[in-house]
Amino acid sequence: MKYLAPAVSVSDLNASRRFYCDVLGFAEWFHWENTLGVEHGSARLILDLTADPAKEIGDRPGQGITLYMIFDGTDIDAYYAGVKDRARVVSPIQDKPWGDRVFTVADPDGYRISVAREG
């Protein structure tokens, strides 16, 4: 496998682009009509604008979904310091029992993004 790129439904493509690119530091991978691909290192994510979000995905399409990203060679504490005031923090940075150092933020549609450094 070359990579895995989950595709998630979003209600506002511009708000999602701002969150992933401006807040989390992803780069645009591609943009085609109502679909935007973003990437950060080897992590890729496809953001797909739905035609009628309220009808197709409800008020909170990301409810119950967490994307867990493990960063390699990144100072996770410095990264968290740069993100925490610009995103809705679900769980502050902490060491987990399995050894990872992790924090979790929510994107505009409620998807939880857990950012980790392996312990």
GROMACS elastic network, one bead per residue, 0.5 to 0.9 nm:
[ bonds ]
;  ai    aj funct       b0    kb
    1     4     6  0.76614   500
    3    42     6  0.72509   500
    3    43     6  0.77271   500
    3    44     6  0.76644   500
    4    42     6  0.89070   500
    4    43     6  0.76177   500
    4    44     6  0.69035   500
    4    45     6  0.83157   500
    5    37     6  0.86896   500
    5    43     6  0.72744   500
    5    46     6  0.63990   500
    6    44     6  0.73142   500
    6    45     6  0.53552   500
    6    46     6  0.60780   500
    6    47     6  0.86149   500
    6    67     6  0.89661   500
    7    37     6  0.87183   500
    7    45     6  0.60953   500
    7    47     6  0.58647   500
    7    48     6  0.67733   500
    8    45     6  0.77756   500
    8    46     6  0.62748   500
    8    47     6  0.53138   500
    8    48     6  0.59923   500
    8    49     6  0.86335   500
    8    61     6  0.85096   500
    8    62     6  0.81147   500
    8   111     6  0.88896   500
    9    46     6  0.86107   500
    9    47     6  0.60942   500
    9    49     6  0.58758   500
    9    50     6  0.61975   500
    9    53     6  0.83343   500
    9    57     6  0.74749   500
    9    61     6  0.68185   500
    9    62     6  0.80898   500
    9   109     6  0.85622   500
   10    13     6  0.63805   500
   10    16     6  0.72487   500
   10    47     6  0.62833   500
   10    48     6  0.57914   500
   10    49     6  0.50269   500
   10    50     6  0.63961   500
   10    53     6  0.74937   500
   10    57     6  0.84355   500
   10    61     6  0.70677   500
   10    62     6  0.83494   500
   10   108     6  0.83219   500
   10   109     6  0.62562   500
   11    15     6  0.85728   500
   11    16     6  0.83846   500
   11    48     6  0.84384   500
   11    49     6  0.58403   500
   11    50     6  0.62939   500
   11    51     6  0.85068   500
   11    52     6  0.81072   500
   11    53     6  0.54454   500
   11    54     6  0.83013   500
   11    57     6  0.84224   500
   11    59     6  0.86987   500
   11    60     6  0.89404   500
   11    61     6  0.81301   500
   11   108     6  0.84738   500
   11   109     6  0.68686   500
   12    15     6  0.54170   500
   12    16     6  0.62846   500
   12    17     6  0.86903   500
   12    49     6  0.65555   500
   12    50     6  0.85579   500
   12    53     6  0.88658   500
   12   108     6  0.82313   500
   12   109     6  0.83654   500
   13    16     6  0.50794   500
   13    17     6  0.60555   500
   13    18     6  0.86218   500
   13    34     6  0.73817   500
   13    35     6  0.77664   500
   13    36     6  0.75450   500
   13    47     6  0.71574   500
   13    48     6  0.73746   500
   13    49     6  0.58166   500
   14    17     6  0.50049   500
   14    18     6  0.61719   500
   14    19     6  0.86102   500
   15    18     6  0.51583   500
   15    19     6  0.62313   500
   15    20     6  0.87373   500
   15   107     6  0.89852   500
   15   108     6  0.68191   500
   16    19     6  0.50717   500
   16    20     6  0.61207   500
   16    21     6  0.82849   500
   16    47     6  0.76103   500
   16   107     6  0.71458   500
   16   108     6  0.63730   500
   16   109     6  0.80119   500
   17    20     6  0.53480   500
   17    21     6  0.56623   500
   17    22     6  0.75170   500
   17    26     6  0.88382   500
   17    28     6  0.82474   500
   17    36     6  0.77707   500
   17    38     6  0.80886   500
   17    47     6  0.84032   500
   18    21     6  0.53710   500
   18    22     6  0.50022   500
   18    23     6  0.67665   500
   18    24     6  0.88501   500
   19    22     6  0.56521   500
   19    24     6  0.64836   500
   19    25     6  0.85297   500
   19    26     6  0.88888   500
   19    86     6  0.86617   500
   19    87     6  0.77948   500
   19   107     6  0.66253   500
   19   108     6  0.74108   500
   20    23     6  0.58092   500
   20    25     6  0.63338   500
   20    26     6  0.55075   500
   20    27     6  0.80519   500
   20    38     6  0.74362   500
   20    39     6  0.88742   500
   20   107     6  0.79480   500
   21    24     6  0.57568   500
   21    27     6  0.56704   500
   21    28     6  0.72502   500
   21    38     6  0.75825   500
   21    39     6  0.87971   500
   22    25     6  0.56097   500
   22    26     6  0.74238   500
   22    27     6  0.88284   500
   23    26     6  0.81784   500
   23    82     6  0.81744   500
   23    83     6  0.61141   500
   23    86     6  0.64052   500
   23    87     6  0.71357   500
   24    40     6  0.87655   500
   24    79     6  0.85903   500
   24    82     6  0.87030   500
   24    83     6  0.66330   500
   24    87     6  0.87647   500
   25    39     6  0.88786   500
   25    40     6  0.71809   500
   26    29     6  0.88217   500
   26    38     6  0.59374   500
   26    39     6  0.52454   500
   26    41     6  0.83684   500
   26    44     6  0.89143   500
   27    37     6  0.85866   500
   27    38     6  0.54868   500
   27    39     6  0.53795   500
   27    40     6  0.63969   500
   28    31     6  0.73047   500
   28    36     6  0.73217   500
   28    37     6  0.59943   500
   28    39     6  0.64112   500
   29    36     6  0.75309   500
   29    39     6  0.58601   500
   29    44     6  0.80114   500
   29    45     6  0.89046   500
   30    35     6  0.81892   500
   30    36     6  0.57954   500
   30    38     6  0.70006   500
   30    46     6  0.89794   500
   31    34     6  0.76955   500
   31    35     6  0.59062   500
   31    37     6  0.62173   500
   31    38     6  0.87725   500
   32    35     6  0.53039   500
   32    36     6  0.63567   500
   32    37     6  0.85865   500
   33    36     6  0.80252   500
   34    47     6  0.84201   500
   34    48     6  0.61726   500
   34    49     6  0.53234   500
   34    50     6  0.79318   500
   34    51     6  0.89256   500
   35    46     6  0.69794   500
   35    47     6  0.56999   500
   35    49     6  0.61727   500
   36    45     6  0.84000   500
   36    46     6  0.58068   500
   36    47     6  0.51337   500
   36    48     6  0.65353   500
   36    49     6  0.84708   500
   37    44     6  0.70417   500
   37    45     6  0.57271   500
   37    47     6  0.61061   500
   37    48     6  0.85976   500
   38    43     6  0.83729   500
   38    44     6  0.57605   500
   38    45     6  0.53801   500
   38    46     6  0.63977   500
   38    47     6  0.78095   500
   39    42     6  0.69322   500
   39    43     6  0.54684   500
   39    45     6  0.62951   500
   39    46     6  0.87963   500
   40    43     6  0.52232   500
   40    44     6  0.66049   500
   40    45     6  0.89199   500
   41    44     6  0.80001   500
   41    71     6  0.83181   500
   41    72     6  0.89233   500
   43    69     6  0.73945   500
   43    70     6  0.89080   500
   49    52     6  0.87463   500
   49    53     6  0.80091   500
   50    53     6  0.54099   500
   50    56     6  0.71776   500
   50    57     6  0.79872   500
   51    55     6  0.88790   500
   51    56     6  0.79175   500
   52    55     6  0.55134   500
   52    56     6  0.58886   500
   52    57     6  0.80269   500
   53    56     6  0.51193   500
   53    57     6  0.52454   500
   53    58     6  0.61255   500
   53    59     6  0.74781   500
   53    61     6  0.82808   500
   54    57     6  0.58403   500
   54    59     6  0.58571   500
   54    60     6  0.88530   500
   55    58     6  0.59422   500
   55    59     6  0.88576   500
   56    61     6  0.88882   500
   57    60     6  0.71621   500
   57    61     6  0.51487   500
   57    62     6  0.88146   500
   58    61     6  0.59719   500
   59   109     6  0.80362   500
   60    63     6  0.55543   500
   60   108     6  0.89139   500
   60   109     6  0.56034   500
   60   110     6  0.58650   500
   60   111     6  0.83666   500
   61    64     6  0.87354   500
   61    65     6  0.86951   500
   61   109     6  0.59122   500
   61   110     6  0.67425   500
   61   111     6  0.74651   500
   62    65     6  0.54171   500
   62    66     6  0.80059   500
   62   106     6  0.88301   500
   62   107     6  0.83815   500
   62   108     6  0.88908   500
   62   109     6  0.55593   500
   62   112     6  0.73012   500
   63    66     6  0.86353   500
   63   109     6  0.80154   500
   63   110     6  0.56927   500
   63   111     6  0.62495   500
   63   112     6  0.81613   500
   64   110     6  0.82815   500
   64   111     6  0.73605   500
   64   112     6  0.78554   500
   65   110     6  0.81405   500
   65   111     6  0.55603   500
   65   112     6  0.62029   500
   65   113     6  0.86676   500
   66   104     6  0.87925   500
   66   106     6  0.89004   500
   66   111     6  0.59880   500
   66   113     6  0.56789   500
   66   114     6  0.68306   500
   67   111     6  0.74782   500
   67   112     6  0.62349   500
   67   114     6  0.60823   500
   67   115     6  0.84633   500
   68   104     6  0.87671   500
   68   112     6  0.84015   500
   68   113     6  0.61013   500
   68   115     6  0.61380   500
   68   116     6  0.73508   500
   69   113     6  0.74200   500
   69   114     6  0.60730   500
   69   116     6  0.60257   500
   69   117     6  0.85304   500
   70   100     6  0.88512   500
   70   102     6  0.88549   500
   70   114     6  0.83558   500
   70   115     6  0.60177   500
   70   117     6  0.55189   500
   70   118     6  0.67313   500
   71    74     6  0.59951   500
   71    75     6  0.87739   500
   71    76     6  0.77816   500
   71   115     6  0.70644   500
   71   116     6  0.59961   500
   71   117     6  0.54045   500
   71   118     6  0.77339   500
   72    75     6  0.87764   500
   72   116     6  0.88576   500
   72   117     6  0.66531   500
   72   118     6  0.78851   500
   73    76     6  0.87166   500
   73   117     6  0.83022   500
   74    77     6  0.86857   500
   74    78     6  0.83731   500
   74    79     6  0.75157   500
   74   117     6  0.76386   500
   75    78     6  0.54527   500
   75    79     6  0.62192   500
   75    80     6  0.86792   500
   75   117     6  0.82890   500
   76    80     6  0.59949   500
   76    81     6  0.85225   500
   76    93     6  0.86360   500
   76   101     6  0.76757   500
   76   102     6  0.80781   500
   76   103     6  0.88923   500
   76   115     6  0.80349   500
   76   116     6  0.71814   500
   76   117     6  0.64004   500
   77    80     6  0.50777   500
   77    81     6  0.61792   500
   77    82     6  0.87512   500
   77    93     6  0.75459   500
   77   101     6  0.88126   500
   78    81     6  0.50129   500
   78    82     6  0.63877   500
   78    83     6  0.88098   500
   79    82     6  0.52147   500
   79    83     6  0.63755   500
   79    84     6  0.86875   500
   80    83     6  0.50750   500
   80    84     6  0.57306   500
   80    92     6  0.85136   500
   80    93     6  0.71827   500
   80   103     6  0.74068   500
   80   115     6  0.86603   500
   81    84     6  0.56997   500
   81    85     6  0.76620   500
   82    85     6  0.71840   500
   82    86     6  0.78014   500
   83    86     6  0.54151   500
   83    87     6  0.61617   500
   83    89     6  0.88045   500
   83   105     6  0.87470   500
   84    87     6  0.56193   500
   84    88     6  0.72390   500
   84    89     6  0.62283   500
   84    92     6  0.81926   500
   84   105     6  0.79792   500
   85    88     6  0.77917   500
   85    89     6  0.82824   500
   86    89     6  0.88587   500
   87   105     6  0.63266   500
   87   106     6  0.69901   500
   87   107     6  0.74480   500
   88   104     6  0.87133   500
   88   105     6  0.54675   500
   88   106     6  0.55351   500
   88   107     6  0.74532   500
   88   108     6  0.88116   500
   89    92     6  0.63606   500
   89   103     6  0.78410   500
   89   104     6  0.60684   500
   89   106     6  0.65251   500
   90   103     6  0.78147   500
   90   104     6  0.53036   500
   90   105     6  0.50271   500
   90   106     6  0.64309   500
   90   112     6  0.76531   500
   90   113     6  0.89971   500
   91    94     6  0.82278   500
   91   102     6  0.83999   500
   91   103     6  0.55355   500
   91   105     6  0.68561   500
   91   114     6  0.86705   500
   92   102     6  0.78075   500
   92   103     6  0.50697   500
   92   104     6  0.66063   500
   92   105     6  0.83486   500
   93   101     6  0.67821   500
   93   102     6  0.52786   500
   93   104     6  0.75262   500
   93   115     6  0.89829   500
   93   116     6  0.89403   500
   94   100     6  0.83772   500
   94   101     6  0.55023   500
   94   102     6  0.55381   500
   94   103     6  0.64939   500
   95    98     6  0.83438   500
   95    99     6  0.64332   500
   95   100     6  0.58706   500
   95   102     6  0.63667   500
   95   103     6  0.89663   500
   95   119     6  0.83574   500
   96    99     6  0.53638   500
   96   100     6  0.53878   500
   96   101     6  0.60605   500
   96   102     6  0.70550   500
   96   119     6  0.87195   500
   97   100     6  0.75249   500
   98   118     6  0.89602   500
   98   119     6  0.76714   500
   99   117     6  0.88379   500
   99   118     6  0.65712   500
  100   116     6  0.61486   500
  100   117     6  0.55659   500
  101   115     6  0.83193   500
  101   116     6  0.54523   500
  101   117     6  0.52765   500
  101   118     6  0.65454   500
  101   119     6  0.65637   500
  102   114     6  0.65140   500
  102   115     6  0.55614   500
  102   117     6  0.66180   500
  102   118     6  0.86304   500
  103   113     6  0.82651   500
  103   114     6  0.56016   500
  103   115     6  0.55695   500
  103   116     6  0.67198   500
  104   112     6  0.63789   500
  104   113     6  0.53911   500
  104   115     6  0.62276   500
  104   116     6  0.87459   500
  105   110     6  0.89869   500
  105   111     6  0.83420   500
  105   112     6  0.56666   500
  105   113     6  0.53030   500
  105   114     6  0.65400   500
  105   115     6  0.83041   500
  106   109     6  0.76624   500
  106   110     6  0.52843   500
  106   111     6  0.54615   500
  106   113     6  0.59729   500
  106   114     6  0.87104   500
  107   110     6  0.52781   500
  107   111     6  0.54258   500
  107   112     6  0.65076   500
  107   113     6  0.72836   500
  108   111     6  0.75340   500
  116   119     6  0.89405   500
